[in-house]
Amino acid sequence: MSFQTQVNATPAPAVAGDFASTNPRASVLAGPGGLVAAAGGVTVGCFAWLDTTSYTTAANAGSGQPDGFVRNSRAGLITAYGAEASLVIPAGFPVELFNEGDFWARNAGTAAAVPGQKVFAGTGTGQVACAATGTALAGFVETTWVCRSAGAVGELVKISSRAQA
């Protein structure tokens, strides 16, 4: 572990995948045996797709609309020697996947997020990007989710499954 090199004046508002409100939320219905991370694990704070055969495994890669957003339930394990942090849920571990709710996510797009923009999901990573409705982002698919706070590229933003303001 490296020596601390930075001290913030205020704590971070959240970690990617945390709930952004106490509004109603809904989890994705899983198949028999529950919902677990697919081979390679699942990154929290990103979108995920279910395996369409058994509906029991989730992966951060897929096509079409993602099935839900991976909540940060503190299930990520630090498995790399010397690593300091991890947001990856290892393969076979339980995954909390939500198709409704308000969450914090890291803006992985190429431009700053603006409230009211649509949320896009990376089809290879599940990462979140915010852009205007109908924008063509390479490697991303437009979702029904909406950006609810401003944030620069790489910063945390609030996203919501609810379209109303």
DSSP file (Angstrom, degrees, kcal/mol; ACC not computed):
  #  RESIDUE AA STRUCTURE BP1 BP2  ACC     N-H-->O    O-->H-N    N-H-->O    O-->H-N    TCO  KAPPA ALPHA  PHI   PSI    X-CA   Y-CA   Z-CA
    1    1 A M              0   0    0      0, 0.0    82,-0.1     0, 0.0     3,-0.1   0.000 360.0 360.0 360.0 133.0    0.0    0.0    0.0
    2    2 A S        -     0   0    0      1,-0.1     2,-0.2     0, 0.0     3,-0.1  -0.320 360.0 -91.8 -79.3 165.0    1.4    3.4   -1.0
    3    3 A F        -     0   0    0      1,-0.1    -1,-0.1    -2,-0.1     2,-0.0  -0.508  50.9 -93.6 -75.9 143.0    1.7    6.3    1.4
    4    4 A Q        +     0   0    0     -2,-0.2    -1,-0.1     1,-0.1     3,-0.1  -0.341  44.5 175.2 -58.3 130.7   -1.2    8.8    1.5
    5    5 A T        +     0   0    0      1,-0.2     2,-0.3    -3,-0.1    -1,-0.1   0.398  57.4  45.6-119.1  -1.1   -0.6   11.6   -0.9
    6    6 A Q        -     0   0    0      2,-0.0     2,-0.4     0, 0.0    -1,-0.2  -1.000  52.3-166.0-147.3 143.7   -3.8   13.6   -0.7
    7    7 A V        -     0   0    0     -2,-0.3     2,-0.3    -3,-0.1     3,-0.0  -0.991  18.1-146.8-129.8 124.1   -6.2   14.9    2.0
    8    8 A N        -     0   0    0     -2,-0.4     4,-0.0     1,-0.1    -2,-0.0  -0.645  11.5-140.5 -89.7 146.6   -9.6   16.2    1.0
    9    9 A A  S    S+     0   0    0     -2,-0.3    -1,-0.1     1,-0.1     0, 0.0   0.810  91.4  25.2 -73.1 -30.4  -11.3   19.1    2.8
   10   10 A T  S    S-     0   0    0     -3,-0.0    -1,-0.1     0, 0.0     2,-0.0  -0.957  92.4-103.5-131.7 151.7  -14.7   17.3    2.6
   11   11 A P        -     0   0    0      0, 0.0    -2,-0.0     0, 0.0     0, 0.0  -0.326  46.6 -91.6 -70.4 156.9  -15.5   13.6    2.3
   12   12 A A        -     0   0    0      1,-0.1     3,-0.1    -4,-0.0    -4,-0.0  -0.376  30.7-128.1 -63.0 145.6  -16.7   12.2   -1.1
   13   13 A P  S    S-     0   0    0      0, 0.0     2,-0.3     0, 0.0    -1,-0.1   0.793  75.9 -34.8 -68.5 -26.2  -20.5   12.3   -1.5
   14   14 A A        -     0   0    0      4,-0.0     2,-0.4     3,-0.0   142,-0.1  -0.959  57.1-101.6-171.7-178.5  -20.6    8.6   -2.4
   15   15 A V    >   -     0   0    0     -2,-0.3     3,-2.4    -3,-0.1    89,-0.3  -0.950  56.9 -82.8-121.2 146.3  -18.9    5.7   -4.2
   16   16 A A  T 3  S+     0   0    0     -2,-0.4    89,-0.2     1,-0.3    30,-0.1  -0.219 119.0  28.1 -50.0 131.5  -20.0    4.5   -7.6
   17   17 A G  T 3  S+     0   0    0     87,-3.1    55,-2.2     1,-0.3    -1,-0.3   0.283  88.9 130.7  97.6  -9.2  -23.1    2.2   -7.2
   18   18 A D    <   -     0   0    0     -3,-2.4    86,-2.4    53,-0.2    -1,-0.3  -0.382  69.2 -95.6 -72.3 154.9  -24.3    3.8   -3.9
   19   19 A F  B     -A  103   0A   0     84,-0.2    84,-0.3    53,-0.2    -1,-0.1  -0.489  28.5-160.3 -65.4 139.8  -28.0    4.7   -3.6
   20   20 A A  S    S+     0   0    0     82,-2.6     2,-0.3   139,-0.2    83,-0.2   0.461  71.0   3.7-100.8  -4.7  -28.5    8.4   -4.4
   21   21 A S        -     0   0    0     81,-0.7    81,-0.2     2,-0.1    -1,-0.1  -0.943  67.8-112.9-160.5 177.8  -31.9    8.7   -2.6
   22   22 A T  S    S+     0   0    0     -2,-0.3     3,-0.1    -3,-0.1    -3,-0.0   0.141  70.9 129.6-107.2  17.5  -34.3    6.8   -0.5
   23   23 A N  S    S-     0   0    0      1,-0.2    79,-0.2    79,-0.0    -2,-0.1  -0.195  74.3 -71.1 -62.8 163.1  -36.9    6.8   -3.3
   24   24 A P        -     0   0    0      0, 0.0     2,-0.3     0, 0.0    -1,-0.2  -0.221  57.7-175.8 -56.6 147.4  -38.5    3.5   -4.2
   25   25 A R        -     0   0    0     76,-0.1     2,-0.4    -3,-0.1    76,-0.2  -0.954  12.9-150.6-142.3 159.3  -36.3    1.0   -6.0
   26   26 A A  E     -G  100   0B   0     74,-1.4    73,-1.8    -2,-0.3    74,-1.4  -0.998   9.3-140.2-138.1 135.8  -36.8   -2.4   -7.6
   27   27 A S  E     -G   98   0B   0     -2,-0.4    71,-0.3    71,-0.3     2,-0.2  -0.623  32.3 -99.5 -92.7 154.7  -34.4   -5.3   -8.0
   28   28 A V        -     0   0    0     69,-3.1     2,-0.4    -2,-0.2    69,-0.2  -0.492  37.2-115.9 -71.3 135.7  -34.2   -7.4  -11.1
   29   29 A L        -     0   0    0     -2,-0.2     2,-0.2     1,-0.0    -1,-0.1  -0.618  36.8-156.7 -73.7 125.5  -36.0  -10.8  -10.8
   30   30 A A        -     0   0    0     -2,-0.4    26,-0.2     1,-0.2     5,-0.1  -0.567  13.3-109.6-101.2 165.5  -33.4  -13.5  -11.1
   31   31 A G    >   -     0   0    0     24,-3.3     3,-1.7     3,-0.3    -1,-0.2  -0.061  64.4 -44.3 -78.6-172.4  -33.8  -17.1  -12.1
   32   32 A P  T 3  S+     0   0    0      0, 0.0    -1,-0.2     0, 0.0    22,-0.0  -0.279 129.0  25.9 -57.1 135.7  -33.5  -20.2   -9.8
   33   33 A G  T 3  S-     0   0    0     -3,-0.1     2,-0.1     2,-0.1    -2,-0.1   0.460 114.4-100.5  89.4   0.7  -30.6  -19.9   -7.5
   34   34 A G    <   -     0   0    0     -3,-1.7     2,-0.5    21,-0.1    -3,-0.3  -0.389  54.0 -48.8  86.6-162.8  -30.4  -16.2   -7.5
   35   35 A L        +     0   0    0     60,-0.2    60,-2.2    -5,-0.1     2,-0.3  -0.966  56.1 172.7-121.8 123.2  -28.1  -13.8   -9.3
   36   36 A V  E     -jK  57  94C   0     20,-2.8    22,-2.4    -2,-0.5     2,-0.2  -0.867  38.0 -90.9-128.4 161.6  -24.3  -14.2   -9.4
   37   37 A A  E     -j   58   0C   0     56,-2.3    55,-2.7    53,-0.4    22,-0.2  -0.478  42.1-127.4 -71.6 138.4  -21.4  -12.6  -11.2
   38   38 A A    >   -     0   0    0     20,-2.6     3,-2.3    53,-0.2    55,-0.1  -0.150  50.0 -56.6 -74.7 176.0  -20.4  -14.2  -14.5
   39   39 A A  T 3  S+     0   0    0      1,-0.3    -1,-0.2    52,-0.1    18,-0.0  -0.294 130.6  29.7 -54.3 136.6  -16.9  -15.3  -15.3
   40   40 A G  T 3  S-     0   0    0     -3,-0.1    -1,-0.3    19,-0.1    -2,-0.1   0.267 116.6-106.4  91.2 -11.2  -14.5  -12.4  -15.0
   41   41 A G    <   -     0   0    0     -3,-2.3    19,-0.5    17,-0.1     2,-0.4  -0.131  31.2 -88.9  84.1 177.8  -16.7  -10.8  -12.3
   42   42 A V  E     -M   89   0D   0     47,-2.0    47,-3.5    17,-0.1     2,-0.5  -0.998  28.3-133.1-132.9 133.0  -19.0   -7.8  -12.3
   43   43 A T  E >   -M   88   0D   0     -2,-0.4     3,-0.7    45,-0.2    45,-0.2  -0.747  22.8-130.7 -88.8 128.5  -18.0   -4.2  -11.6
   44   44 A V  T 3  S+     0   0    0     43,-2.9    27,-0.2    -2,-0.5     3,-0.1  -0.375  89.6  40.2 -73.1 156.8  -20.3   -2.3   -9.3
   45   45 A G  T 3  S+     0   0    0     25,-2.6    61,-0.5     1,-0.3     2,-0.3   0.646 102.9  92.1  78.5  15.1  -21.6    1.1  -10.3
   46   46 A C  S <  S-     0   0    0     -3,-0.7    24,-3.1    24,-0.2    -1,-0.3  -0.838  81.4 -96.7-131.1 168.1  -22.0   -0.1  -13.9
   47   47 A F  E     -H   69   0B   0     79,-3.2     2,-0.3    -2,-0.3    22,-0.2  -0.494  39.0-163.7 -82.0 158.8  -24.8   -1.6  -15.9
   48   48 A A  E     -H   68   0B   0     20,-2.5    20,-1.5    -2,-0.2    19,-1.5  -0.977  12.4-142.4-144.1 156.9  -25.1   -5.3  -16.4
   49   49 A W  E     -L   59   0C   0     10,-3.0    10,-2.3    -2,-0.3     2,-0.2  -0.917  20.4-128.1-118.0 144.2  -26.9   -7.8  -18.7
   50   50 A L  E     -L   58   0C   0     -2,-0.4     2,-0.4     8,-0.2     8,-0.2  -0.616  29.1-104.8 -88.6 150.7  -28.4  -11.2  -17.6
   51   51 A D     >  -     0   0    0      6,-2.2     4,-2.0    -2,-0.2     6,-0.2  -0.649  30.6-143.7 -71.0 126.4  -27.6  -14.4  -19.4
   52   52 A T  T  4 S+     0   0    0     -2,-0.4    -1,-0.1     1,-0.2    -2,-0.0   0.454  88.9  61.3 -80.4   0.1  -30.8  -15.1  -21.3
   53   53 A T  T  4 S+     0   0    0      0, 0.0    -1,-0.2     0, 0.0    -2,-0.0   0.908 126.9   2.7 -87.5 -50.8  -30.7  -18.8  -20.9
   54   54 A S  T  4 S-     0   0    0     -3,-0.1    -2,-0.2     3,-0.1   -23,-0.0   0.606  80.0-139.0-112.8 -16.0  -31.0  -19.2  -17.1
   55   55 A Y  S  < S+     0   0    0     -4,-2.0   -24,-3.3     2,-0.1    -3,-0.1   0.830  76.4 105.0  56.7  34.0  -31.3  -15.6  -15.9
   56   56 A T        +     0   0    0    -26,-0.2   -20,-2.8    -5,-0.2     2,-0.4   0.547  63.9  61.4-118.2 -12.9  -28.9  -16.4  -13.0
   57   57 A T  E     -j   36   0C   0    -22,-0.2    -6,-2.2    -6,-0.2     2,-0.4  -0.930  61.8-157.3-120.5 145.0  -25.6  -14.8  -14.1
   58   58 A A  E     -jL  37  50C   0    -22,-2.4   -20,-2.6    -2,-0.4     2,-0.3  -0.922  10.3-178.2-118.7 143.1  -24.9  -11.1  -14.7
   59   59 A A  E     - L   0  49C   0    -10,-2.3   -10,-3.0    -2,-0.4   -17,-0.1  -0.969  34.3-128.4-137.4 152.9  -22.1   -9.6  -16.8
   60   60 A N  S    S+     0   0    0    -19,-0.5     2,-0.4    -2,-0.3   -13,-0.1   0.438  91.7  71.3 -80.0   1.1  -21.0   -6.0  -17.6
   61   61 A A        +     0   0    0     64,-0.2     2,-0.3   -12,-0.2   -12,-0.3  -0.924  60.4 110.1-119.0 144.3  -21.0   -6.8  -21.3
   62   62 A G        -     0   0    0     61,-2.3     2,-0.3    -2,-0.4    64,-0.1  -0.977  51.7 -99.0 177.9-172.5  -24.0   -7.3  -23.5
   63   63 A S  S    S+     0   0    0     -2,-0.3    78,-0.0     2,-0.1    -2,-0.0  -0.917  75.6  13.4-131.8 159.7  -26.2   -5.9  -26.3
   64   64 A G  S    S-     0   0    0     -2,-0.3    77,-0.1   -15,-0.0    -2,-0.0  -0.254 114.6  -8.5  70.9-165.4  -29.5   -4.0  -26.3
   65   65 A Q  S    S-     0   0    0      1,-0.1    -2,-0.1     2,-0.1    78,-0.1  -0.398  78.4-117.5 -63.9 133.0  -30.9   -2.5  -23.2
   66   66 A P        -     0   0    0      0, 0.0   -17,-0.2     0, 0.0     3,-0.1  -0.373  14.7-131.2 -67.0 153.7  -29.1   -3.5  -20.0
   67   67 A D  S    S-     0   0    0    -19,-1.5     2,-0.3     1,-0.2   -18,-0.2   0.736  71.7 -38.9 -79.4 -22.7  -31.1   -5.5  -17.5
   68   68 A G  E     -H   48   0B   0    -20,-1.5   -20,-2.5    31,-0.1     2,-0.4  -0.991  59.7 -82.6 178.7-178.7  -30.1   -3.3  -14.5
   69   69 A F  E     -HI  47  98B   0     29,-3.2    29,-2.6    -2,-0.3     2,-0.6  -0.906  40.9-122.0-111.0 134.4  -27.6   -1.3  -12.6
   70   70 A V  E     - I   0  97B   0    -24,-3.1   -25,-2.6    -2,-0.4   -24,-0.2  -0.668  26.9-143.2 -83.7 116.0  -25.1   -3.0  -10.2
   71   71 A R        -     0   0    0     25,-2.4     2,-1.4    -2,-0.6    25,-0.4  -0.463  17.8-116.5 -76.4 146.3  -25.5   -1.7   -6.7
   72   72 A N        +     0   0    0    -55,-2.2   -53,-0.2   -57,-0.2    -1,-0.1  -0.702  45.1 161.3 -84.4  93.2  -22.5   -1.2   -4.5
   73   73 A S        -     0   0    0     -2,-1.4    -1,-0.2   -55,-0.1   -56,-0.0   0.126  64.0-105.2 -98.7  19.2  -23.3   -3.7   -1.7
   74   74 A R  S    S+     0   0    0      1,-0.1    -2,-0.1    13,-0.0    13,-0.0   0.829  85.3 128.4  61.4  35.2  -19.6   -3.8   -0.6
   75   75 A A        +     0   0    0     12,-0.1     2,-0.1     2,-0.1    -1,-0.1   0.489  32.6 113.4 -97.4  -5.4  -19.2   -7.3   -2.2
   76   76 A G        -     0   0    0     13,-0.2     2,-0.4    10,-0.1    13,-0.2  -0.449  54.6-152.3 -67.8 138.8  -16.1   -6.4   -4.2
   77   77 A L        -     0   0    0     11,-1.6     2,-1.0    -2,-0.1    11,-0.3  -0.897  16.5-127.7-115.3 143.2  -13.0   -8.2   -3.1
   78   78 A I        +     0   0    0     -2,-0.4     4,-0.1     1,-0.2     8,-0.1  -0.782  44.0 155.1 -86.6 103.2   -9.4   -7.1   -3.3
   79   79 A T        +     0   0    0     -2,-1.0     2,-0.4     2,-0.1    -1,-0.2   0.615  40.3  92.1-106.9 -16.8   -7.9  -10.1   -5.0
   80   80 A A  S >  S-     0   0    0     -3,-0.2     3,-2.1     1,-0.1     2,-0.1  -0.668  87.1-107.8 -82.7 131.4   -4.8   -8.6   -6.7
   81   81 A Y  T 3  S+     0   0    0     -2,-0.4     3,-0.1     1,-0.3    -1,-0.1  -0.351 101.7   7.2 -59.1 128.4   -1.7   -8.7   -4.6
   82   82 A G  T 3  S+     0   0    0      1,-0.3    -1,-0.3    -4,-0.1     2,-0.0   0.386  92.9 141.9  81.7  -3.3   -0.8   -5.2   -3.4
   83   83 A A    <   -     0   0    0     -3,-2.1    -1,-0.3     1,-0.1     3,-0.1  -0.370  40.6-156.5 -70.7 152.0   -4.0   -3.7   -4.7
   84   84 A E        +     0   0    0      1,-0.3     2,-0.3    -3,-0.1    -1,-0.1   0.668  68.2   6.6-102.4 -21.8   -5.6   -1.0   -2.5
   85   85 A A        -     0   0    0     -8,-0.1     2,-0.3     0, 0.0    -1,-0.3  -0.987  54.5-171.4-157.2 160.5   -9.2   -1.1   -3.7
   86   86 A S        -     0   0    0     -2,-0.3   -10,-0.1   -10,-0.1    -8,-0.1  -0.955  18.1-174.1-157.8 139.9  -11.6   -3.0   -5.9
   87   87 A L        +     0   0    0     -2,-0.3   -43,-2.9   -10,-0.1     2,-0.5   0.042  57.9 113.7-116.0  22.1  -15.2   -2.6   -7.1
   88   88 A V  E     -M   43   0D   0    -11,-0.3   -11,-1.6   -45,-0.2   -45,-0.2  -0.845  57.3-148.7-101.4 125.8  -15.3   -6.0   -8.8
   89   89 A I  E     -M   42   0D   0    -47,-3.5   -47,-2.0    -2,-0.5   -13,-0.2  -0.827  32.0-120.7 -86.9 119.7  -17.6   -8.7   -7.5
   90   90 A P    >   -     0   0    0      0, 0.0     3,-2.1     0, 0.0   -53,-0.4  -0.169  37.6 -79.1 -63.4 155.8  -15.8  -12.0   -8.2
   91   91 A A  T 3  S+     0   0    0      1,-0.3   -53,-0.2   -55,-0.1   -52,-0.1  -0.239 117.6  20.4 -53.0 135.1  -17.3  -14.7  -10.5
   92   92 A G  T 3  S+     0   0    0    -55,-2.7    -1,-0.3     1,-0.3   -54,-0.1   0.271  94.7 119.9  88.1 -11.2  -19.9  -16.8   -8.6
   93   93 A F  S <  S-     0   0    0     -3,-2.1   -56,-2.3   -55,-0.1    -1,-0.3  -0.561  75.0 -88.5 -85.3 153.0  -20.5  -14.2   -5.9
   94   94 A P  B     -K   36   0C   0      0, 0.0     2,-0.4     0, 0.0   -58,-0.3  -0.277  41.0-156.7 -62.7 143.3  -24.0  -12.7   -5.4
   95   95 A V        -     0   0    0    -60,-2.2     2,-0.7    -3,-0.1   -60,-0.2  -0.968  10.8-145.8-122.4 135.8  -24.9   -9.5   -7.4
   96   96 A E        -     0   0    0     -2,-0.4   -25,-2.4   -25,-0.4     2,-0.5  -0.911  25.2-177.6-100.5 111.6  -27.5   -6.9   -6.5
   97   97 A L  E     - I   0  70B   0     -2,-0.7   -69,-3.1   -27,-0.2     2,-0.4  -0.944   5.5-165.7-116.4 126.6  -29.0   -5.7   -9.8
   98   98 A F  E     -GI  27  69B   0    -29,-2.6   -29,-3.2    -2,-0.5   -71,-0.3  -0.911  20.6-175.5-116.3 136.9  -31.6   -3.0   -9.9
   99   99 A N  E    S+     0   0B   0    -73,-1.8     2,-0.3    -2,-0.4   -72,-0.2   0.400  80.0  39.0-105.9  -0.2  -33.9   -1.9  -12.8
  100  100 A E  E    S+G   26   0B   0    -74,-1.4   -74,-1.4   -31,-0.1     2,-0.3  -0.994  83.4  65.7-144.7 144.2  -35.4    1.0  -10.9
  101  101 A G  S    S-     0   0    0     -2,-0.3    60,-1.9   -76,-0.2     2,-0.4  -0.818  72.0 -75.3 141.7-177.7  -33.9    3.6   -8.5
  102  102 A D  E     + B   0 160A   0     -2,-0.3   -82,-2.6    58,-0.2   -81,-0.7  -0.981  52.1 168.3-120.1 127.0  -31.6    6.5   -8.1
  103  103 A F  E     -AB  19 159A   0     56,-2.6    56,-3.0    -2,-0.4     2,-0.4  -0.896  36.6-113.5-138.2 162.1  -27.8    5.8   -7.9
  104  104 A W  E     + B   0 158A   0    -86,-2.4   -87,-3.1    -2,-0.3     2,-0.3  -0.822  40.0 172.5 -92.7 137.4  -24.4    7.3   -8.1
  105  105 A A  E     - B   0 157A   0     52,-2.6    52,-3.1    -2,-0.4     2,-0.5  -0.979  34.8-111.1-143.4 154.8  -22.3    6.4  -11.1
  106  106 A R  E     - B   0 156A   0    -61,-0.5     2,-0.9    -2,-0.3    22,-0.6  -0.769  32.7-123.4 -89.1 127.5  -19.0    7.6  -12.6
  107  107 A N  B     +c  128   0A   0     48,-2.9    47,-3.4    -2,-0.5    22,-0.2  -0.593  35.4 171.8 -72.7 105.7  -19.3    9.5  -15.8
  108  108 A A        +     0   0    0     20,-3.8    21,-0.2    -2,-0.9    -1,-0.2   0.192  41.9 110.6 -99.8  14.5  -17.1    7.6  -18.3
  109  109 A G  S    S-     0   0    0     19,-0.3     4,-0.1     2,-0.2    22,-0.1   0.027  80.5-110.2 -76.9-170.7  -18.3    9.6  -21.3
  110  110 A T  S    S+     0   0    0     20,-0.1     2,-0.3     2,-0.1    43,-0.1   0.423  95.8  42.7-102.8  -1.9  -16.3   12.0  -23.4
  111  111 A A  S    S-     0   0    0     19,-0.2    19,-0.3    41,-0.1    -2,-0.2  -0.933  96.0 -81.4-140.3 162.7  -18.1   15.2  -22.2
  112  112 A A        -     0   0    0     -2,-0.3     2,-0.3    41,-0.1    40,-0.3  -0.295  48.5-113.2 -62.8 147.1  -19.5   16.6  -18.9
  113  113 A A  B     -N  151   0E   0     38,-3.6    38,-1.5    -4,-0.1    -1,-0.1  -0.626  28.8-163.4 -83.6 141.5  -22.8   15.3  -17.7
  114  114 A V    >   -     0   0    0     -2,-0.3     3,-2.1    36,-0.2    33,-0.2  -0.986  30.9-100.7-125.4 134.4  -25.8   17.7  -17.7
  115  115 A P  T 3  S+     0   0    0      0, 0.0    33,-0.2     0, 0.0     3,-0.1  -0.265 108.8  30.4 -54.3 136.9  -29.0   17.0  -15.7
  116  116 A G  T 3  S+     0   0    0     31,-3.0    32,-0.1     1,-0.4     2,-0.0   0.179  89.1 125.4  98.0 -15.8  -31.8   15.8  -18.0
  117  117 A Q    <   -     0   0    0     -3,-2.1    30,-3.1     1,-0.1    -1,-0.4  -0.321  66.6-102.7 -70.4 159.6  -29.4   14.0  -20.5
  118  118 A K  E     -ED 131 146A   0     13,-1.8    13,-2.1    28,-0.2     2,-0.4  -0.481  30.9-123.0 -78.0 154.0  -30.0   10.3  -21.3
  119  119 A V  E     -E  130   0A   0     26,-2.0    24,-2.5    11,-0.2     2,-0.3  -0.849  23.6-158.7 -99.4 134.5  -27.7    7.7  -19.7
  120  120 A F  E     -ED 129 142A   0      9,-3.7     9,-2.0    -2,-0.4     2,-0.5  -0.876   5.9-143.5-112.8 146.1  -25.8    5.4  -22.0
  121  121 A A  E     -ED 128 141A   0     20,-2.8    20,-2.4    -2,-0.3     2,-0.4  -0.932  19.4-122.1-112.5 130.6  -24.4    2.0  -21.1
  122  122 A G  E  >  - D   0 140A   0      5,-2.6     4,-2.8    -2,-0.5    18,-0.3  -0.568  16.7-148.6 -69.1 123.1  -21.0    0.7  -22.4
  123  123 A T  T  4 S+     0   0    0     16,-2.4   -61,-2.3    -2,-0.4    -1,-0.2   0.651  95.8  38.1 -72.3 -14.1  -21.8   -2.6  -24.2
  124  124 A G  T  4 S+     0   0    0     15,-0.6    -1,-0.2   -63,-0.2   -64,-0.1   0.613 135.5  16.2-106.0 -17.0  -18.4   -4.0  -23.3
  125  125 A T  T  4 S-     0   0    0     -3,-0.2   -82,-0.2     2,-0.1   -64,-0.2   0.558  87.3-125.7-130.9 -18.9  -17.9   -2.6  -19.8
  126  126 A G     <  +     0   0    0     -4,-2.8   -79,-3.2     1,-0.2    -3,-0.1   0.468  56.0 155.9  78.4   1.2  -21.3   -1.5  -18.5
  127  127 A Q        -     0   0    0    -81,-0.2    -5,-2.6    -6,-0.1     2,-0.4  -0.158  41.2-116.1 -62.0 158.6  -19.8    1.9  -17.8
  128  128 A V  E     +cE 107 121A   0    -22,-0.6   -20,-3.8   -83,-0.2     2,-0.3  -0.795  32.9 172.8-102.9 135.9  -22.0    5.0  -17.6
  129  129 A A  E     - E   0 120A   0     -9,-2.0    -9,-3.7    -2,-0.4     2,-0.4  -0.991  19.4-145.0-136.8 145.4  -22.0    8.0  -20.0
  130  130 A C  E     + E   0 119A   0     -2,-0.3     2,-0.3   -19,-0.3   -19,-0.2  -0.931  33.2 142.6-112.6 134.9  -24.4   10.9  -20.2
  131  131 A A  E     - E   0 118A   0    -13,-2.1   -13,-1.8    -2,-0.4    16,-0.1  -0.965  52.8 -69.1-159.2 168.5  -25.3   12.6  -23.5
  132  132 A A    >   -     0   0    0     -2,-0.3     3,-2.0   -15,-0.2   -15,-0.1  -0.278  66.6 -83.8 -63.8 150.1  -28.2   14.1  -25.3
  133  133 A T  T 3  S+     0   0    0      1,-0.3    -1,-0.1     9,-0.0   -16,-0.0  -0.272 116.1  19.4 -53.7 134.7  -31.0   11.8  -26.5
  134  134 A G  T 3  S+     0   0    0      1,-0.3    -1,-0.3    -3,-0.1     2,-0.1   0.405  85.6 147.7  84.8  -2.7  -30.2   10.2  -29.8
  135  135 A T    <   -     0   0    0     -3,-2.0     2,-0.9     1,-0.1    -1,-0.3  -0.404  47.6-131.2 -65.5 140.2  -26.5   10.8  -29.6
  136  136 A A        -     0   0    0     -2,-0.1     2,-0.6     5,-0.0    -1,-0.1  -0.840  28.8-179.9 -95.8 105.6  -24.4    8.1  -31.2
  137  137 A L    >   -     0   0    0     -2,-0.9     3,-2.1     3,-0.2     2,-0.1  -0.932  31.3-120.0-106.6 119.8  -21.7    7.0  -28.8
  138  138 A A  T 3  S+     0   0    0     -2,-0.6     3,-0.1     1,-0.3    -2,-0.0  -0.356  97.0  10.4 -60.0 128.5  -19.4    4.3  -30.1
  139  139 A G  T 3  S+     0   0    0      1,-0.3   -16,-2.4    -2,-0.1   -15,-0.6   0.545 112.6  98.2  81.4   7.5  -19.5    1.2  -27.8
  140  140 A F  E <   -D  122   0A   0     -3,-2.1     2,-0.4   -18,-0.3    -1,-0.3  -0.916  56.9-151.2-127.1 153.2  -22.5    2.5  -25.9
  141  141 A V  E     -D  121   0A   0    -20,-2.4   -20,-2.8    -2,-0.3     2,-0.2  -0.977  27.8-114.2-121.7 138.4  -26.3    1.9  -26.0
  142  142 A E  E     -D  120   0A   0     -2,-0.4   -22,-0.2   -22,-0.2     2,-0.2  -0.514  35.8-162.4 -71.1 134.3  -28.9    4.5  -25.0
  143  143 A T  E     -     0   0A   0    -24,-2.5   -24,-0.2    -2,-0.2    -1,-0.0  -0.483  32.5-111.2-106.7 179.9  -30.9    3.4  -21.9
  144  144 A T  E    S+     0   0A   0     -2,-0.2   -24,-0.1   -26,-0.1     2,-0.1   0.458  86.1 106.2 -88.1  -2.8  -34.2    4.6  -20.5
  145  145 A W  E     -     0   0A   0    -26,-0.3   -26,-2.0     1,-0.0     2,-0.4  -0.343  59.9-143.8 -78.2 160.0  -32.3    6.1  -17.5
  146  146 A V  E     -DF 118 160A   0     14,-2.9    14,-2.6   -28,-0.2     2,-0.3  -0.955  14.3-119.0-128.9 142.8  -31.7    9.9  -17.0
  147  147 A C  E     - F   0 159A   0    -30,-3.1   -31,-3.0    -2,-0.4    12,-0.2  -0.642  26.2-176.7 -77.4 135.1  -28.8   11.9  -15.6
  148  148 A R        +     0   0    0     10,-3.5     2,-0.3    -2,-0.3    11,-0.2   0.403  59.6  36.4-117.7  -0.1  -29.9   13.9  -12.6
  149  149 A S  S    S-     0   0    0      9,-0.8     2,-0.2   -35,-0.1    -1,-0.1  -0.986  79.6-105.3-148.5 159.8  -26.7   15.9  -11.6
  150  150 A A        +     0   0    0     -2,-0.3     2,-0.3   -36,-0.1   -36,-0.2  -0.515  44.0 156.5 -82.3 152.0  -23.9   17.7  -13.4
  151  151 A G  B     -N  113   0E   0    -38,-1.5   -38,-3.6    -2,-0.2     3,-0.1  -0.844  36.3-119.1-175.1 138.4  -20.4   16.2  -13.4
  152  152 A A    >   -     0   0    0     -2,-0.3     3,-2.2   -40,-0.3   -45,-0.3  -0.201  58.2 -68.3 -71.0 169.0  -17.2   16.3  -15.4
  153  153 A V  T 3  S+     0   0    0      1,-0.3   -45,-0.2   -43,-0.1    -1,-0.2  -0.405 126.7  19.6 -58.5 131.0  -15.7   13.3  -17.1
  154  154 A G  T 3  S+     0   0    0    -47,-3.4    -1,-0.3     1,-0.3     2,-0.2   0.307 102.7 112.6  89.1  -8.6  -14.5   10.9  -14.4
  155  155 A E  S <  S-     0   0    0     -3,-2.2   -48,-2.9   -48,-0.2    -1,-0.3  -0.538  74.4 -97.8 -93.9 162.8  -16.7   12.4  -11.7
  156  156 A L  E     +B  106   0A   0    -50,-0.2     2,-0.3    -2,-0.2   -50,-0.2  -0.590  43.0 179.6 -77.6 138.8  -19.6   10.9   -9.9
  157  157 A V  E     -B  105   0A   0    -52,-3.1   -52,-2.6    -2,-0.3     2,-0.4  -0.928  29.8-111.6-132.7 159.1  -23.1   11.8  -11.1
  158  158 A K  E     -B  104   0A   0     -2,-0.3   -10,-3.5   -54,-0.2    -9,-0.8  -0.781  33.5-172.4 -90.8 135.2  -26.6   10.9  -10.0
  159  159 A I  E     -BF 103 147A   0    -56,-3.0   -56,-2.6    -2,-0.4     2,-0.3  -0.933   0.7-166.7-125.2 153.3  -28.6    8.7  -12.4
  160  160 A S  E     -BF 102 146A   0    -14,-2.6   -14,-2.9    -2,-0.3   -58,-0.2  -0.988  29.5-145.5-141.4 147.0  -32.2    7.7  -12.2
  161  161 A S  S    S+     0   0    0    -60,-1.9     2,-0.5    -2,-0.3   -59,-0.1   0.540  81.9  92.6 -82.9  -7.7  -34.6    5.2  -13.8
  162  162 A R        -     0   0    0    -61,-0.3   -16,-0.1   -16,-0.1    -2,-0.1  -0.764  61.4-160.8 -92.8 128.6  -37.4    7.8  -13.5
  163  163 A A        +     0   0    0     -2,-0.5    -1,-0.1   -18,-0.1   -18,-0.0   0.756  63.2  92.0 -80.0 -25.5  -37.9   10.1  -16.4
  164  164 A Q              0   0    0      1,-0.1    -2,-0.1   -18,-0.0   -18,-0.1  -0.315 360.0 360.0 -72.5 155.1  -39.8   12.8  -14.6
  165  165 A A              0   0    0    -49,-0.0    -1,-0.1    -2,-0.0    -2,-0.0   0.470 360.0 360.0 -76.1 360.0  -38.0   15.8  -13.1
